[in-house]
Amino acid sequence: MPIRAVVWGENVHEQKNPVVAAIYPDGMHNTIARALAQEGDIMAETATLQEPEHGLPAERLARTDVLLWWGHAAHDAVSDRVAERVAQAVWAGMGLIVLHSGHFSKPFKRLMGTPCNLSWREAGERERLWLASRNHPIAAGLPDHFVLEHEEMYGEPFGIPEPMETVFISWFQGGEVFRSGLTWRRGAGNVFYFRPGHETYPTYHDATVQQVLRNAVRWAHNPAPRVAGDPTRAPNVPADKAPEPVTERGPKLHQPGEEGYR
């Protein structure tokens, strides 16, 4: 079965900025989805901010193996309910790939638990991405480094929790460096952040970037069955249901079956 991916695009700049519209006339989300589907093992659909429930109702997330997220100008327009739904899907086993300015998206900040802040400069400078983990699955088939001739600079420090792995490190023409490809595991879900992708440059038309995204979808996919029920549940287990016999001693705050404070 092909991996079921959904590319979520904010779809704002493409509608309002003529430079972005010229580079991505069908939207960045469609460009990325076409790139993912090139080798046949990934089935890619799209969703946008403007759709009901931002194109991510619960039943769609339940059948999505990997969600890719690109946002920039309208982070605050994303429903808190949908953002929480995405986080819970990741905890239950859905993969998540966060792209470029999606570092400030609600789902990513929810999963990281940190400000996710950084420094930046929009000057169209050269970016050289170096592999920091040559044998990582996300780096499969890639050279030791590759160059994007025009990109936005992101600079350290990056306000994120320590990643599980650092796959790419970027150097920019102005001298800054940045951890540009990072992985985490949140609950049962794999998370990958990939830095390149400023909308006024043709980054998602680049063949190497497209290969990174396909590799990342394969890595993020968890083939195990999704965690059933609410992944945030914290059940009150009564003494008579303990794996070993236990005698209750002392007073209790909660009654049998009562929910705890959260």
BELJOFEN-V220339 format. One record per pair of residues at least 24 apart in sequence whose ideal C-beta (glycine too) atoms are under 7 Angstrom apart, sorted by the first residue. I is the first residue (numbers start at 1). GAP is how many residues later the second one is. Records with the same first field share a line. If there is no record, write none. Layout:
BEGIN
I: GAP / GAP
END
This chain:
BEGIN
2: 39 / 40 / 41
3: 38 / 39 / 40 / 62 / 63 / 214 / 215 / 218
4: 39 / 59 / 60 / 61
5: 31 / 37 / 38 / 39 / 60 / 61 / 63 / 212
6: 39 / 40 / 41 / 58 / 61
7: 25 / 26 / 37 / 39 / 61
8: 39 / 47 / 48 / 59 / 60 / 61 / 62
9: 37 / 39 / 61
10: 39 / 60 / 61 / 62 / 63 / 64
11: 37 / 38 / 39
12: 37 / 61 / 62
13: 59 / 60 / 186
19: 181
20: 179 / 180
23: 179
28: 42 / 171 / 176
29: 41
31: 173 / 174
32: 36 / 172 / 181
35: 169 / 175 / 178
36: 177 / 178 / 181
39: 175
42: 172 / 175
49: 25 / 28 / 29
53: 29
54: 24 / 25 / 28
56: 26 / 29 / 30
58: 27
61: 24 / 25 / 28 / 33
64: 30
65: 29 / 30 / 156
66: 28 / 29 / 31 / 151 / 154 / 155
67: 27 / 29
68: 29 / 31
69: 27 / 29 / 30 / 33 / 36 / 38
70: 29 / 30 / 32 / 127
71: 30 / 31 / 34
72: 29 / 127
75: 29 / 30 / 31
78: 28
80: 26
83: 24 / 27
84: 26
87: 24
88: 143 / 144
90: 96 / 97 / 99 / 101
91: 95 / 96 / 97 / 98 / 140 / 141
92: 95 / 96 / 134 / 135 / 139
93: 95 / 96 / 129 / 131 / 133 / 134
94: 95
95: 94 / 95 / 125 / 126 / 127
96: 93 / 95 / 124
97: 95 / 97 / 119 / 120 / 123
98: 95
99: 95 / 98
100: 95 / 96 / 97 / 98
103: 90
111: 75 / 80
112: 48 / 49
113: 48
114: 45 / 46 / 47
115: 44
116: 43 / 44
117: 42
118: 36 / 37 / 40 / 41
119: 36
120: 32 / 33 / 34 / 35
121: 32 / 53
122: 30
123: 30
124: 26 / 77
125: 26 / 28 / 47 / 48 / 49
126: 47
127: 24 / 43 / 45 / 69
128: 42 / 43
129: 39 / 41 / 51
130: 38 / 39
131: 37
132: 34 / 35 / 36 / 37
133: 32 / 33 / 34
136: 29 / 31
137: 78 / 81 / 82
138: 29 / 43 / 54 / 74 / 77 / 78 / 81
139: 28
140: 75
141: 70
142: 66 / 69
146: 62
148: 48 / 55 / 58
150: 51
151: 45 / 47 / 50 / 52
152: 46
154: 24 / 41
170: 25
187: 44
188: 34 / 39
189: 33
190: 29 / 30 / 32
192: 24 / 27 / 28
234: 26 / 28
236: 24
END
